[in-house]
Amino acid sequence: MSRPRSTAPILMAEDDPDDRLLAEEAWREARIDNPLEFVENGEEVLSFLRREGRFRDRVDHPMPALILLDLNMPRLNGRGVLKALKADAALRRIPVVVLTTSQTEEDILRTYNLGVSSFITKPMDFEELVRVLSVIGRYWLEIVELPQD
């Protein structure tokens, strides 16, 4: 018997406002029902997940089903976020997909060593971004069995 599909939000860590707008539009085009929530830096990722500050309300900010993480952010970069998540027993099971402009072998290796679920180089073309987000959404929200908390 299959479980009901998650309606939890997807948390996207992206510091560039233009990239956030582009991702939001691509998410709509990909027709993924789960809401896309944005934070602007690594510290906000952890505050969101730990229910701190403006993210305290669980109704307004439910735990995400998936995190889309940029590597190069202010305050705390994606590598720092991964280290903190994987060290926290309450958060380490949340899948994290690095979605970044980096293509360096060092970044790929380091993030996998830190426990990332997937590493994807962010497409520069809007239609390709729609396709990538559609695949990510379908895979992580419809195909993969995730633990129910």
N, C-alpha and C positions, 0 to 999 in steps of 0.2 A: 504494500500500500504506500503510495507516494505521499509525502508531506505537503501541506499547503505552501505555496510560494511565498517567500519573504516579502514583506512590504516595508522593511526597514530602510532607512535612508542610506545613501552612499555618501561618505565623507570625502571631499576632495580638498587636498591641501595645495593651494596655488596662490603665490604671492602677486602675480601679475594680473591687474584688473582686466586687461584686454583678453588674456588667456582664459580668465574665468567666464567672461561673456561668451567667448567662442565655445568653450566647453559646455556651457549651459544651453546654447543654441544647438550644438551637436547632439547633446543628450536628448533634447526634444525631438530632433530629427530622427534619432535612433529609436524613438518610441519606447523608451524604457519607463515603466510605471513608477519605479521607486524614486522618491525625491532625491535630488542632488543637493547636498549641503556643502557650503564652502567655509574654509578657514584660511587665513592668510599666511600663517607661519607655523613652525614646528611646536612652539609653545602653545598655540591655540589648539593644535591637534590633541595634545595631552590634556589641556584644560577641558576640551569637549568630552574626551573619553573618561576623564576622571570626575566629570560633573562639577567643575569649579567655575566660580565667577558667573559670567553671563550665560554659561551653559548648564547651570544648576538644575533647571527644570527638565525632568525626564520626559514630560509630555511634549514640550517644544523641541527637545533635542534627544530623541531616543538613540540607543546604541546602534551604530551603523552595522550593516551586513558586510561592508567592504570599505577599505580605505584606498583611495587613489592618491599617491604621494609623490610630490615633486621632490627632487633631491636638493636643489639649490634654492633654499629659502632663508629669509632673515631670522635672526634670533636663535633658532635651533634648526639645523638642516635636516634633510630626510634621513641621513645616517644616524644622527642623534635620536630622532624619533624612533627609528627601528630598534636601536639599542634599548631605549626605555620601554617600548612595547614588549619586546621579547623577554625583558627582565621582570615583567609584571604578570603574575599568574592569572590575574583577572582579565588581561587584555591580549595576551599572546596568541589566542586562537583566532582573533579577527584577521581575516586575510588582508594582506597589503600588496597592492600592485603599484610598483614604481612606474610612473608615467612622466618621463623627463626628456629633455632635449639631448641629454648625454648619450653617447654611443661608445664611450671608452670601455675597454675590456676591464680596466681597474674598477670602474664604478659597477659594472655588471657583477664581477667576482665579489667585490666587497659587500654589495647589497644581498647577494645570495648567501654569503657567509654570515650575514646578520639575520637571516631568516625571512627574507622577502618571499612572497608567494610567486610573483612574476615580475619581470623587468621588461618594459615596453618603451621603445623610443617614440616620443610624441611626434605624430605626423605634422608636417607643415601645411598640408593641403586639407581644406575643410571637409571635403567629401571623404577623404581617407580617415580623418578624425572621426567622422560619423560612423564609418565602417568599424574602426577599432573600438570605439565605445559601445557599439552595438554588440560586437563579439564579446567584449568584456562583460557587459550586462547579461547577455544570454548565458554565457558560461558560468559566471559566479552566482547568478540569481535563479537560473532555471535548471542547470545541469548538475552542478556540484552539490553534494549533500553537506550542508554546514551544520555544526552543532546548534541545537536550540537551547537558548538560555532561559 
